[in-house]
């Protein structure tokens, strides 16, 4: 349990990045605010795609959308993101579906970058999700929360009352 907490703390620190004087993390309001919206999902793709396991679900991401996301990431000044983008783009097009988790095995620092990409692609509706039994999920609820010193996004299967299957911490101070 302690190692899981250490790993979670490290992941939050890595995904949070640094906040400069000119950037604001969260909101100045004393109470947290949430924006909630529903996103309709695609059907599971017939062609090879990238996939990512989250909780008891599999998230399928089309190669073209993954290519577009990581091509844009090449212009980032973050050298780790650039390195990951080059690795993923070198594997496109793929003849068979690819597990995004395998890139974590090359370098564990990739975890937060891959998680961020998956959350963004799901939020934009560029994904299909099924449970481990193969039942397709038709929509997710995206909850973006901001409070004093933090900002983050959660993906919930169905409505907001379900457990989040993905989380992205944008900043925490």
C-alpha positions in Angstrom: 0.0 0.0 0.0 2.8 2.4 0.9 4.5 1.8 -2.5 1.2 2.5 -4.3 1.0 5.9 -2.4 4.6 6.7 -3.3 3.9 5.9 -7.0 0.7 8.0 -6.9 2.5 10.9 -5.3 5.3 10.6 -8.0 2.7 10.5 -10.8 0.9 13.6 -9.5 4.2 15.4 -9.2 5.2 14.4 -12.7 1.9 15.3 -14.3 1.5 18.5 -12.4 4.6 20.2 -13.9 5.7 23.5 -12.6 3.7 26.6 -12.2 5.5 29.9 -13.0 4.6 33.2 -11.4 2.5 34.1 -14.5 0.5 30.9 -14.5 -2.4 30.2 -12.1 -3.1 26.8 -10.7 -6.8 26.3 -10.0 -9.0 29.2 -9.1 -8.9 32.0 -6.6 -12.4 31.1 -5.4 -12.6 29.6 -1.9 -14.9 26.8 -3.1 -14.1 24.3 -5.8 -16.0 24.5 -9.1 -16.8 21.7 -11.4 -17.8 21.7 -15.1 -19.6 18.5 -16.2 -20.4 17.4 -19.7 -21.4 14.2 -21.4 -19.3 12.8 -24.4 -20.8 10.3 -26.8 -18.3 7.7 -27.8 -17.5 5.9 -31.1 -18.2 2.2 -31.7 -15.2 -0.1 -31.3 -13.0 0.2 -34.3 -12.5 -2.6 -36.8 -9.1 -1.4 -38.0 -6.0 -1.6 -35.7 -6.0 1.0 -33.0 -4.2 1.9 -29.8 -5.7 0.6 -26.6 -5.3 1.5 -22.9 -6.6 -0.4 -19.9 -8.2 1.6 -17.2 -9.9 -0.1 -14.2 -12.2 -2.7 -15.7 -12.4 -1.0 -19.1 -10.4 -0.9 -22.4 -10.2 2.4 -24.2 -9.6 2.2 -28.0 -8.0 5.1 -29.7 -7.9 5.4 -33.6 -4.4 5.5 -35.0 -5.1 8.7 -36.9 -6.2 10.6 -33.7 -3.2 9.3 -31.8 -0.9 10.4 -34.8 -2.5 13.8 -34.7 -2.1 14.2 -30.9 1.5 13.2 -30.9 2.4 15.1 -34.0 1.3 18.2 -32.3 3.3 17.1 -29.2 6.5 17.2 -31.2 6.3 21.0 -31.1 6.4 20.9 -27.2 9.5 22.2 -25.5 9.3 19.2 -23.1 12.0 16.8 -24.2 10.3 13.8 -22.5 7.1 14.4 -24.4 9.0 14.8 -27.6 10.8 11.5 -27.1 7.6 9.7 -26.3 5.9 11.3 -29.4 8.7 10.1 -31.7 8.5 6.5 -30.3 4.8 6.3 -30.8 4.8 8.0 -34.2 7.5 5.5 -35.4 5.0 2.7 -34.7 2.2 4.2 -36.9 0.8 2.8 -39.0 0.5 -0.5 -37.1 -0.7 -3.7 -38.7 -2.3 -4.8 -35.4 -3.6 -3.0 -32.3 -1.0 -1.6 -29.9 -1.1 -1.4 -26.1 -0.1 2.1 -25.0 1.1 0.7 -21.7 4.1 -0.9 -23.4 5.7 2.6 -23.8 5.7 2.8 -20.0 8.0 -0.2 -20.0 10.6 1.8 -22.0 10.5 4.7 -19.5 8.1 5.0 -16.5 8.1 8.8 -16.7 5.9 8.3 -19.8 2.9 7.2 -17.6 1.7 10.7 -16.9 2.1 11.8 -20.6 0.2 8.7 -21.9 -2.5 9.2 -19.3 -2.9 12.8 -20.3 -3.1 11.9 -24.0 -5.8 9.2 -23.3 -7.9 11.6 -21.1 -7.7 14.3 -23.8 -8.6 12.0 -26.7 -11.6 10.6 -24.6 -12.6 14.1 -23.7 -12.6 15.1 -27.4 -14.7 12.0 -28.3 -11.9 10.3 -30.2 -12.3 6.9 -28.4 -14.4 3.8 -28.0 -14.6 2.1 -24.6 -15.7 -1.4 -23.7 -15.8 -3.3 -20.4 -13.7 -6.4 -20.0 -16.8 -8.4 -21.0 -16.8 -6.7 -24.4 -19.9 -4.6 -23.7 -19.5 -1.2 -25.4 -20.0 2.0 -23.5 -22.0 4.6 -25.3 -21.0 7.7 -23.3 -18.8 9.0 -20.5 -19.1 12.0 -18.2 -16.2 14.4 -18.1 -15.7 16.3 -14.8 -13.2 19.2 -14.8 -12.6 20.5 -11.3 -10.8 23.6 -10.1 -10.2 24.7 -6.6 -7.6 26.7 -4.7 -4.3 25.3 -5.9 -5.5 22.5 -8.0 -7.1 21.6 -11.4 -8.0 18.2 -12.8 -10.2 16.2 -15.1 -11.9 12.9 -14.5 -13.6 10.5 -16.9 -16.6 8.6 -15.5 -18.3 5.7 -17.4 -22.0 6.7 -17.7 -22.9 9.3 -15.2 -20.9 11.3 -12.7 -22.0 9.0 -9.8 -19.8 6.2 -11.1 -16.2 5.8 -10.1 -13.7 7.7 -12.3 -11.8 5.3 -14.6 -9.2 8.0 -15.6 -7.9 11.1 -13.9 -5.6 13.8 -15.1 -4.1 16.3 -12.7 -3.3 19.4 -14.6 -1.7 21.2 -11.6 -1.5 21.1 -7.9 0.3 23.4 -5.6 
